[in-house]
Amino acid sequence: MSELVSILNGNTFVVSDEVGDVEASPTDPTGLFSFDTRFLSKWVLTVNEDRLTSLSTDNLQYFEARFFLVPGVGSVYVNATMSVIRQRSVGNGFTEVLSILNHDDEAVELTVRIDADADFADLFEVKDALRKKGSYSKRVEGDGLHLAYERDTYRRSTAISSSQECTVDEDGLTFTITIGPHETWKTELDVAIGVSAHQVEGQGRSLAEQARRPIPDMALGLSRWLEETPRLGCDWETLNRTYQRSLVDLAALRFSPLTAGRNSLPAAGLPWFMTMFGRDSIFTSLQVLPFSSELAATTLRQLGLRQGTRIDDFRDEDPGRILHEVRFGEMTAFEERPHSPYYGSADATQLYVILLDEYERWTGDTELVKEFEFEARAALHWIDTYADLQGNGYVSYERRNADTGLENQCWKDSWDSISFHNGTLPGFPRATCELQGYAYDAKVRAARLAREVWGDPEFAAELEKQAADLKRRFNQDFWVADGEYFALALDPDGRQVDTLTSNMGHLLWSGIVDDSKAQAVVDHLMSDRLFSGWGIRTLAVGEARYNPIGYHNGTIWPFDSSFVAWGLRRYGYKDEAALVAAGILEASRFFDGRLPEAFGGYPKSMTKFPVQYPTACSPQAWSTGAPLLLLRTMLGLEPMDGHLIVDPALPKTIGRLELLDIPGRWGRIDAFGRGRVDTSRVTDA
């Protein structure tokens, strides 16, 4: 199977094979996508009716790629007298410069063909293999091919043109050319997309201009992004490479919502989740805050603007609730999916308040905190009212949209991710443990904002009282006494869902764990049942549903491990945090610096390399942010009273480390450290 090549620009991205071709099946996530619609499902190049073979692919820039090809698909290479270069860049569609080089002493006559088609599939249709309900049309107009789809007032279009003369039919473009000895033939192919016929017909602009719109100077934008983030110097080349890969991938995943102007927030991941997510955007913004506050500021603004205002069962919306996901495709437009937006998340609302406080602690931007005081108070009200489905003072969830809503509305949102030790599934509502930790942390942080920014000490005192009561009750009700760990959840009858999971690490991060219980929690997290040597498993070995390649039932998620490490650090377990960081960063070496969404939970001693999870997103925002949070954790970076505390505890494998020009309310500060923590458990496992 050929490796997929992706390039992206905001909401628009192209996924092709290593030759640059697209030949998508109904469930194949390849093609040209924008705002959740596939605008091109076929784009195949042939020369004299032959497909091409890849020599190499250059996609070092996230918004462009070059494919170096030769004719023929044989397994034995014969010195080619001709080579082909496809240089592709993404804008409002994409532009592809096709160059054919004749290396022979004689002229060559060629028939060059681009076969093109568009199924205009909604991304949900691609994932679920659903059929469309509208009508298609194709037409040749002038020197261009126009593909269109229409369903009532919903219209999507793709227009294809070339800078060189060609024959156009309803299935593509044909060039009949002669290339002289040692000469090059070149054409520019422009693929422009639109949401109405008027847009692809130009409105006075050429198709080439449309295909490039709205491409800014992407290289300059990337250069500025990299210049504004801290500089890393380190003896361990793996960390240097992973850090640079993370910064570039974060730049690639930035996109500007329709109401955000040029400001950007992180999309969740390629290919399925190139859109705004509440939980994912918040977690990623938290990870990135010590390196850039731009993503956090835009995330807070955009999620605040879309905060729930009514009770809507179809969208699982409540007043004060922060959205889960926004989509723009056909199925959302016709309310066959509730994502306009969909609010089925039981944690994004608490996390919104947490990010608001953490943002102010780093930046000192009290104006934004004042601007979104109403939204923060509405979020806190949601925690106490709409989220307390059983009247027991705990956040729980149960979908109200039984057809298309999410069953599990925590971050482990697959259908079988919440189970008892024996593998049976609890009923609903479910109150998972980390939701309570987030609620506790949100109240503690909101109390600080109320006292120091909003000028409401009475509200602050009330929030602190509520948080203390929640912590007391939680440490009684969720503590599995005979195992000395926290239950994954409470079921509708208040029974403990007694599974051992990575969620306990999120409890440490939130601060809800009693100090007297912390050591037992840490012992479980660092045991062979949960810590594989690469990272923390989502589900412990020995649980009935444990599967090292089960999505949330035994795989390792770099994002999850990064927050576990942050939690370990919060409770003073510096060496253990460094051990987790070393495992995840060592794993990044096998993924060329780009950590995937998840990888297998096999013991390091068994595989000696991390095993790929088959359908993981890559790049994926909170995996891309994980190395940054691990850097913060290892260096012990903590804003306090307007200053930045630096307290390093680094693995020996890192050696010397310096992070220069860390931005914040203090201006810019440098941090230094040397690796002293013994990580032999990772390196020798």
Number of C-alpha atoms within 10 A of each C-alpha: 5 9 9 15 19 24 23 28 26 25 21 24 27 28 23 24 17 23 26 26 23 26 18 20 14 17 15 14 22 26 26 28 26 26 19 27 24 26 31 28 26 23 20 19 21 17 19 13 13 14 17 22 20 19 13 12 18 13 16 12 17 21 24 23 21 22 22 20 22 24 19 19 12 9 7 7 10 9 7 12 15 16 18 23 21 20 20 22 24 27 26 25 30 29 26 21 17 18 17 21 19 22 18 15 11 11 14 16 11 15 14 18 23 18 18 21 23 22 20 28 26 25 26 20 20 22 14 11 14 14 11 15 9 12 11 15 11 18 15 17 13 8 16 22 23 24 27 25 23 18 14 8 8 14 17 24 26 28 30 26 26 22 13 12 14 17 13 22 17 16 16 21 23 18 18 13 14 15 18 17 14 14 15 16 15 15 15 18 22 26 29 29 30 22 15 17 19 10 19 25 19 16 10 8 11 14 25 23 17 26 28 19 15 13 18 11 9 18 13 10 12 17 13 11 15 15 10 13 19 19 17 16 15 17 15 14 12 19 24 17 15 23 23 16 20 23 20 19 21 24 22 22 25 22 23 19 19 8 10 14 8 10 16 21 30 30 27 27 25 21 21 17 20 27 26 26 28 26 25 23 27 27 24 28 29 25 27 25 25 23 21 21 20 15 22 26 23 21 28 24 18 21 23 23 13 16 23 25 13 12 13 15 16 20 24 25 24 21 18 24 34 34 30 27 21 22 25 17 24 26 20 19 15 12 12 12 20 24 24 16 23 25 32 31 25 26 28 29 32 27 23 28 30 25 22 27 23 18 25 22 21 22 21 16 15 18 11 15 23 15 12 18 20 13 27 26 15 19 25 23 15 21 26 16 16 19 23 17 19 18 12 9 18 24 29 29 26 21 21 17 16 11 12 14 21 22 20 23 24 24 18 16 15 16 13 18 22 27 23 21 19 13 15 13 15 19 13 17 19 27 27 27 24 26 28 25 27 26 27 27 23 27 25 24 21 26 25 20 26 21 15 13 17 17 12 14 16 12 17 22 16 12 22 19 14 16 21 15 13 19 19 13 13 21 15 11 16 21 19 18 11 6 12 15 23 29 25 27 27 23 20 16 12 14 13 21 26 21 24 26 26 26 27 25 25 25 26 26 22 24 19 24 23 13 11 8 14 21 14 14 20 20 14 21 27 18 14 15 19 25 27 27 31 32 34 32 34 29 29 29 22 14 20 16 23 21 21 23 19 21 25 25 26 29 28 34 26 32 28 24 29 31 27 29 30 29 24 27 21 18 16 12 17 23 20 23 28 29 29 30 31 29 24 26 24 23 25 22 18 15 14 12 22 23 31 25 25 29 27 24 33 24 21 22 14 10 12 15 17 25 19 17 19 11 11 17 19 20 23 30 32 33 28 31 26 28 29 24 26 27 24 24 28 27 24 22 18 17 19 10 8 14 15 22 14 19 17 22 23 29 24 18 20 20 14 16 22 17 20 16 17 21 21 24 15 14 10 12 15 14 20 15 20 19 19 17 19 16 23 14 13 21 17 10 15
